Amino acid sequence: MSKLIEKIPGIVALVLVFVSILLVLLMYVGGNADSIMDGAGEALTVPNFTDALLYWTYALTGAALFITLFMAGLGFVKGLISNPMAELKSLIPIVLFVLLFVIAWSLGSGEKMSIIGYDGDGNVGNWAKFTDMIIYSIYALFAAVILTIAGGSIYVRLK
């Protein structure tokens, strides 16, 4: 029984890889659906198994996220039971990232951006604030990296 339990992850991984390869092959050799027209009026062909491959990708991504978060939560709970103070200190980076994102969100503007050649509504309201949040977060993290490198080199020289 123990040897079977040890083999299950390898078997599951092989099945996932096999299904992924099969779907990619079907997308390339499975023929095309009716063509659709793009914004410029040109006909585009769409492979028959595009939806299946996209749904498979979504499922694998969702499963990986779920398993990762579940195992991280399980490790956190185990650590909280064995050493509560150290585990609570490990939450400080998460709290700092959330604080960074909240501050960056509040700095963002929801006003409509005028983009030449774009008529959609993805550049106004919450989407505009989200884009600003990402940009401001990147700036802040880049500055933090530069300060950490400089501070680390100064610390090493003074030590």
Number of C-alpha atoms within 10 A of each C-alpha: 5 6 7 9 9 10 10 11 11 11 12 11 11 12 12 14 12 12 14 16 13 12 19 16 12 17 19 13 12 14 13 14 13 11 12 12 10 9 7 6 8 10 12 12 13 15 17 17 19 18 12 14 19 12 11 16 13 12 12 14 12 12 12 12 12 12 12 12 12 12 12 12 12 12 13 17 14 13 15 14 11 11 11 14 11 11 17 12 9 12 11 11 10 10 11 11 13 12 12 17 17 13 14 22 21 14 13 20 18 18 13 13 14 10 9 6 6 10 9 8 11 13 19 17 15 15 17 19 20 20 19 19 22 15 14 19 19 13 13 14 14 12 12 12 12 12 12 12 12 11 12 12 12 11 10 8 8 7 6
